Amino acid sequence: MRFKPDREATAAAHFLDSKSYVSHFTHPGTNHQCIFLRGKDVEIARMEVFEREKGRCWKCGAYYGWKYGHLHHKEGGLGARRCWCESNLEWSCPRCHREHHVHVRSDRAERKSA
């Protein structure tokens, strides 16, 4: 299922990246529309989650600062489960994120050497 943008809600959100949008689809288990982010909008969401969680990992509670912590989707995958809404995002340390998503790597150098 492809999620079409809600043009009015997307315009009202004032996203920085033209590819970010608010969908007509309602996030499963909530009453709000799914949000899909790209570029600068991802960085803004990452900062908001980091500040909300005070840099603490959702699973082990360890502090991981901005440079080393990861933005974690509670529900990943494709479609609505990969929604960027606030209720679907948490802060994670690299170890716990890797345990949850086996393929996640902490830096680009690791990806190039793989």
N, C-alpha and C positions, 0 to 999 in steps of 0.2 A: 504494500500500500504506500503510495506516495503522498506526502503531506504538503498540501498547497498552502502558500502564504496567505495570511489574512492581511491584505494590503493596508487597511485602516489601522489595525493594531501595530503593524510593523512600522508605519510612518510615525505613530504616536510614541514608539519606543526610542526613536532617534538613535538608531544604531550607527556606529562609525563605519562599519564594513557593509558594502552594498549587498553582500551575499548572506548576511545575517537576517533572520526573519522570525516572526511569530506565526505559528501554524494555526489552522482552523481546528486541528486535532486537540482534544483535551488530554492532558497527561494522565495516564492510568492511575486510578486511586485518588485523584485530586479533582478540583473544580477549575483549574487554570489551564490555559492553552500552553502547548509545548513551545519552547524557544530553541532555535538552532542558531549557533554562533560561529563566526569565522573571524580571523585576523585580530584586530585591536579589541574587538568585543570579547574574545576569549580571554585576553589578558586582563580586562576589567573584571570579568567573572572570577578569574583566578585570584586576583587581589581581594575581592570581596569575600571569597571563601577563606583565604588565608587569614584575613582580619577577623572574620566571624569565629573561626576555629582557634585563633591565636597561635597558629603554627603547629597545633597538636594533631597527631595522627588519629584518625577515626577509630583505628583498631587497637594499637598498642599504647597510645597516649604520649609517645615520644615527641619532643619538639624537633621539627625540621623547618628551618628557615626558608625564606623565599627562593633562594638559589637551589636548594637541594630537595625541597618537598615537591610532591606531585598533586595535581588536581585529579580527583577520583570521581568517576560517575558511579553512583550506587547501582543503578541499572545501566549496563552497557549494551553493546550489540548495535543492531541497526534499527532504524526507524525511531519511534517514540521513546523507546527505552534509552536511547542515547541523548535524550533531551537535556538541554543546558539550563533548565530551570533551577532555582535556588534549592528546592527540596530534593534534587537529584545529585547534588554535588557535595563532596567532602574533601578535606585535606588528608593527605596520606604520606607516610614515609616511603622511601623507595622499596624497602624490604616487604612491607605489607601490601603495597601496590603490586609488586611482582608476584607475590603469593596469590593475590586475587586474579590477576591477569598475567598468566605465565609469560606472555610475549613482550611485556613492557620492559623497556630498557631506560636507564637513567640519563644517558647522554648520547649525542649523535656519533661520537667516536666509536662507541660499542656497536651501533647499528652498521657503520661502514665496515667494521672488521668482521661482522657476522656473515 
